[in-house]
Amino acid sequence: MPRNVMDKVWAYFDSAGPLTGRDWPIAYREDEDARLARLRAMGVRAFPSLVYPHKPGMARWLNGWAADFAARHADVLHTATFFPEPDAGEYVGEALAHGARVWKSHVQVGGYDPRDPLLEPVWAQLERAQVPVVVHCGHGPAPGAHTGVDVFEPVLTRHPELVAVIAHMGLPDYADFLALAQRYPRVHLDTTMAFTRWSEAAAPFPPELSPLLATLRDRIVLGSDFPNIPYAYVEQLAGLVRLGLGDDWLRSVLHDNAAGLLRLS
């Protein structure tokens, strides 16, 4: 994220205890160059800058920053975002035309209703373009004004081919969001923070749902929330290994699914 935005995000997590009931120490509070070097050293081959606005007039500026950031780094994916505002359809069209390949919708932080009519041209364009949009619409780590399956599903009802990637596996409502993926064949889920010891302590994944993880193997993708995590990056990978779903499942989740979704060679 832009430095001033990242500083505000870190300040939020520094004070997140009253919201989540737990301290949230940032594990990778480093400068941008150090974070990039760390990801590359760990063997991460492509990664997005998932920016998101919390007020009107912010998305277009974030999109400009993200486009420039991607242009400066070959392994950074060109990302973009939006907010319910009159010109949303216009700047989303511009970003798509300039090659934005992965999008972010943070319903919780943005505090907006994904069913807002101002977003209708946005969802329609993303559906046509078949580009993935990572949607944080679950109740974790703390519920928002418009979080939950019942709020987001009407968007999919109108746009059933939308390539929505549900952030955090929808935790803590894993069952609801896995069922959503079963109803809509273009819905994916990302693993961000799910299955880690950190999340398992507060929102454990129900073991009876494990067969669905195998069934939906081709629609689960690695997510990490690096650098804003309260544990080492490897814990996300270890959590996936602990599921015991096998090497083929891990290969799909850690590489193949995202490579296909993002049209990477």
N, C-alpha and C positions, 0 to 999 in steps of 0.2 A: 504494500500500500504506500501511497505518498507518506513521507516522514511525519507530517503534522497529523495525518489521520491515524497512522500507526501509534503515535504517541497517545492519542485519545483512546484508542482501543486498549492499549496497555494500561492506561489509567483506569479504564472501566474494569478490567480484570483485577487490577490491584485492589479495587473496592468491591469485588463481586461476592465476597463472603456473606454480606447481609442478604444477597439475592439468592444464593445457592446453598447457604449454610456451610460452605467450605472455602478455605483459602484457595487462590488460583495463581500460584507463582509461575511467571512466564519462563519457560525452560530455555528459550533461545532469544534473549534480550540482547541482540547483537545488531551491528549496523548492516546495511543492505549487502555490501560486498561479502561480508563474513557469512551471511545467511545463504547467499548464492553459492559460495564456495563449499559450504557444508553439505548442501543438497547434492551438488555434483560429486563430492567425495563419497557420499553414501550410495552413489549409483542411480540417483533419480534422473530419468532421461528426458522428461518433459513435465512442466508444471505450470499452472495458471496463477495469475495474481487475482484472487477473487475479491474484487472491490464491490462495495455496496453503499448506497446513500441512506441517510436518515432524515432527509428533508428535501423539499423541492429545490430545483436549480443546481443540484450537486452532481447528478448522474452524468451530465454531458462533460463536465470537467473531469470526473473520474475516468470516463471513457477515453478522453484525450491522453491522460496520464498513462493508462494501461496500454494504449496503442503504441505510445512512444517507448514504454518499458519493454514491450515485446519486440519492437524494432531494434532495440539495442542488445538483445540477448536471444540467440538462436534457439535456445531450449525453453524459452518462456512462451507460453501460448497466448495469443491475442484474445483478451477477454473484455467483456463489457457488462453493463448493468443498466438499471432503469428505475423509475419511480413514477407513481401515478400523477401525471401532470400533463397539461394540454399538448406539449411538444414531444411527449414520449415516443409516439409512433414515428415522428420525423427523425429523431436522433437515433432510434433503434435501426431504422432503415439505413441511415448513413453508416452506422457502425458495421452492419451486415455487409454493405457494399464494399467497405474497406477491409473485410476479411475477419471480423470478430468470429471466433469459432467456439467459444464457451462463455456462457452467461451466468450471472448470479442474481438471484432474487432472495433478499433476506427479509421475509415477511415479519419476523420477530423484531429485529432491530429497526427496520423501516417503519414499523407500526401501521402498515397499510393493509387494506383488504385486497387480496389477490383478485377478487371478483369485481373490483372497481371498474366501471365502464371506461375510464381513461386508459386502462391497460388492455382493453380488448384488441386494439390494433397491434399491440406489442405481442400478445400471445399468438395472434393470427400470423404475424410475420415469422416468429420463431418456429411455429408449427410448419409453415411452408418451407422454411430453410432447412429444417431437420437438424438444427444445431442444438446441442445439449444445454439446458439451463438448470443449474444447481439451485434448488429451492429449499431454503430453510423455513419450513412451515410446521415443524414439530414443536412440542411443548418444552423440550429440553434446551438449555439447562434451566430455564425458567419460562413459564407460559407467557405468550404475548397476547395482544388484544385480538389478533386474528390468526392464531395458530390452531392446528388440528386438521385431521383428514376431512372433516365435514366442511371446513372452509375452503380447502384447496380442490377437493374433488369436483365441484361445479365447473372449475376452469377446465378440467379434463373432459367433463361431459360435453362442453362446447368445442374442445380442441383435443379429441381423442388421440391424435397422432403427435401431440407435443412430446418432445424428448425431455421429460422432466427427470432430474436426478435428485432424489430426496436426500437431503443432507442428514448425516448422523443416523442413517437407517430409521429416521423418524423417532429416535428415542425420546421419551421412554415408551412410546406407543408402538412398539415393534410389530405387534400382531396386526394392527390397523393398517400400517403402511406396507407390510408384506402382502396383505390382502389387496391393497390398492394396486400393487404391481401385478398381481394375478389378474385383476380386472382390466388393466390397461397395458397392452404389450410393449408400449414404448417407454414405460416408466422404469427407471433404474433406481438403485439405492447406493449411496456411498457409505463407506465404513467409518467415517470420521468419528473418532473417540469411542465408537461402539466396540465392545469386547475387550477394552483395556481394563486393567484392574481399577483404575480411577473411576470409570463409568460403572463397572460391575458392582462397586460398593454402594452406589446410589440407585442405579437402574439396571439390575441384572437382566441379561437376555434370557428369556424363558427357554430352557433346554428342549421343551416339546416343539419349539418352532424350528429346530435345527434342520429337519428334513426340507423345510421350505428354502433354506439357504442353499441346499444342494439342487433343488428344483429350479431355483432362479439363478443358478450359477453364472449364466451369461449376462445377467443384468445387475451384478454387484461389482462396484469399482472401488479401488483404494481411495480413501480420503484421509487426511492427517491433521488439518488445521495448523500445520507448521507455519510460523514459529510460535503461535499463541497457545501452546499446550503446557500443562503443568507436570509433564513427565518427559522422559527421553523418547525420541522418535521411534526407536526400536520397539517400544512397548506396543505401539499400534500393530506392528508386524507380528510380534509375539502373541498378541491376543488372537490374531487370525490363525496362527499356527495351532494355538491351544484348542481351537474348535475341532481339530482332528478330521477335517474333511478331505485331506489328501493333497498331494502335490499338483494334480491336474486342476483341482479347484483353486488352489493358491495361484497357480500360473495364470488362470483366467482372471482372477480378481486383481492381482498385482500388476498385470501387464496387458494381456490380450484384450480384455473387454474395453479398457480405456483406449487402447491403440485403435481398435475398430471404431469406437464411438467418436473419437476425435480425428479419424481418418489419417492416422500417422502410419508411415511405412515401417 
